[in-house]
Amino acid sequence: MIGRYALGVGAALCAGAAYNAGQLAQKIAVNRLPPLPEGSAGRLRSSLFVRLLRSPVWLLGFAVVVFAGTPLNLVAALWLGPAILPGLMSLGLVVLAVGAVTVAGEQLGAADVAGIALVIVGIVLIGLSRLRVDIGAAGLHAPALVTRLAVFTLCTSVLGAVLMAAAAKAQGACGPLRSLAAGLFFSNGNLWLAEVMNALDHWLAGGPIREGLGLAAVALVIILAGSLLGVIVTQHAYRVGNASRLVPIQMVPQQIVPLLAFLLVFRSPVPSAWALPVAAAGTALILGSAGLLAGRQVKARMPEPRRARDGEQARP
């Protein structure tokens, strides 16, 4: 069991690196688009995604996410479950931060570096908690658990829609609000991935395909819808902010939602008395980092006061 857990942790860390490398390529492609017209940052444009599909750089980033990050994510989900997976994948922020400076031309100050360091410490604590959901458990497809998961997903989706509506009216906070919404959409897919992996584990053990097929199909639809929404909203967030700040903000719901689901939906046994406090401490550090980076992003996006004309004094 220890070896399987260690392999799952390694797969999660590599998946995080692949995901963030892919997102960095996508951000570079977004940066190459013409600037937004003044006052249009709050609106979503359907043409953005179509234009990005014509970009080789964006498609390369997408391929890294799908063909490298996704398989590693599946392996980690099978061996760890959804509770601590997002926290471990946060290590990819190191890849993102280095690439954002060296490739995408973004600027990282001391506060940004401190925020990313807090994420890394939080990752270590979450990994030490050893919280996991037993993917092979028979009760994972019980009607009561599936109902709780459906209600939980509906609540997070509604919250994501509210954040999107707020982003449409915001100025400096437009990027962070969209990133939070994208994180909620991605989180829903990660939770339902447990149902898919449960069915796959059953089939690999020799069980009949018809058992769990319907639930796995529904879960796949939810995963695809959440992933597509998350990708689209993320690209619009990239139009108005730096990836090195927005991606950590996006991880806020991706840290909170799995831990809440661990307690409220899956109700899995806690491995030790200190597991939850350690995981909570790690999550708190990641949330503190995201708040720091979000504040800097909002400050960077807020319009500067209009300067006084020559010969005129600025109003206090």
Secondary structure, 3 states (H helix, E strand, C coil): CHHHHHHHHHHHHHHHHHHHHHHHHHHHHHHCCCCCCCCCCCCCCHHHHHHHCCCHHHHHHHHHHHHHHHHHHHHHHHHHCCCCHHHHHCCHHHHHHHHHHHCCCCCCCHHHHHHHHHHHHHHHHHHHHCCCCCCCCHHHHCHHHHHHHHHHHHHHHHHHHHHHHHHHHCCCCHHHHHHHHHHHHHHHHHHHHHHHHHHHHHHHCCCCCCCCHHHHHHHHHHHHHHHHHHHHHHHHHHCCCCHHHHHHHHHHHHHHHHHHHHHHHHCCCCCCCCHHHHHHHHHHHHHHHHHHHHHHHHHHHCCCCCCCCCCCCCCC
